[in-house]
Amino acid sequence: MRTTPRGLVLTLALTPLLAGCFASGGQGTGTGAEGGSAGRLRVALARPPVMALSPYSDDATLLGKLSAVEGLTALDKNGAAAPALAKSWKQNSPTTWTFELRKATFQDGTEVTAESVVNALDHAGAATPKPRVLSDVTLTAKADDADTVTISTKTADPVLPLRLASPVLAILSAKAYAKDGTASAIGTGTGPFEVTKLTGKSKATLDRYDGYWGGKAKAPGIDVTWIADGPARANALRGGDVDIAEWIPTSQAKLLEANTRHEVPSVRTDSLILNTGNGIFTDPALRAAAREAVDGSALVDSIFGGYADPAQGLFGPAVSWAAGERVDVTGRAKAATPAQVRSRTKGKVLRLAAFTNRAELPEAASVLQQQLEKAGFTVKQDVREYTQMEADLLAGKYDALVMSRVVLLDTGDAVAYLASDYKSGGVYNIARLKDSKVDQAVKSAAEEGDTAKRQQKIMAAEAQILRTDAVVPLVHEKVVQGIAANVEGVILDPRERSLIDVDTHLK
């Protein structure tokens, strides 16, 4: 039985409780799927690699889902920090923590040491662009001896063990890091599955790493195919071509056999993000007009087939404490009338983006276009696969984006999401928001160590963000994962960070 270090008691209490939402799936019999060669798992994923499985991009989530990499810590089923490459840790001061490493080896055969941990964290801190998980903190790591690492932060970071569970901060072997600052997780991680081949943005092969410290995985390997089209993923599962298909479109969910369809309460919120930095939505009155025009509840049944709830804010029902701490939003700008919208935009086109990896988003964009045009805007859609538009989104080349975001993805703690997406200089600030009241509210939440007070300050920050109308929450999704009935041990994770681990296998 694992024990919790005394210095972590406070930190564990800071995480949202998601008990009962995180379980293994895949029970049942009979789908026609026969599985891959010699028991290999065949998996269809939605979003292809952005940067050849670089841990410093959204590809880190892919690596985590496939159990190819690990950090010093992991998140348990309740979202609390649990041992991974670090077997224990303690907090020495508000800004200093010490981690004791377990005996482990990298997939290239070299040992995990304190120096290799320092090397990995130093490279992550120096990466460009800065990883989202480090958007509100700077880490300094020092090797005390071969098995002990001390990590310091410039300011108090009560959730550091949660932060270190991010796959972006995975510990890779020395050969992973190139002189140009890039990193490759191919054959350099510590997880139970080793990436042995990557074929562009279409396929990847992972083989079981028999030297894994946690024991041999039950499956001999994983064959991944990226299928951006949602109905095609569902068809691949129905036809027996894959054993696991993630993100089944809600329009396809009820076409699957009941024992292959698994609904997961998710911390995913879909929103309309407005570009406050340039273009028509620099005008607060126009942002307010867009907010009043948009009706997310109209999407719940028509687009999501009931697999969603109307948005109450940035945080939905899967974040169990949010509703009880929600703060009234005040101080919003007065919305422009349709006539004023037409006058102020002067014929300029509202560039509305949506990505195809989640099948519902382009459909939602069409509904939102009608709602916005009724409010006086002239709207043109740009719908593409996410990796084709990410750079343009971050560069502010769109006025609005229909966005689907797992709000507890990066650390399991809401503050990191708020800091990366809405704080001035945030590394994923697609809204290009710069608001001193938002910055202060997020900073105040980040510095709070008391559980109840931290939650209150997170919701106060939510209210400040909503005040700006930089984001209009639409719905809180329920994710549907497709799992063949002859597969056991698939992880149904509300944070969508985990999917396959040592226990996932064909019957």
Summary of the structure (lengths in Angstrom):
residues: 507
radius of gyration: 22.3
end to end distance: 27.4
largest distance: 69.0
contacts: 1833
relative contact order: 0.18
helix: 30%
strand: 24%
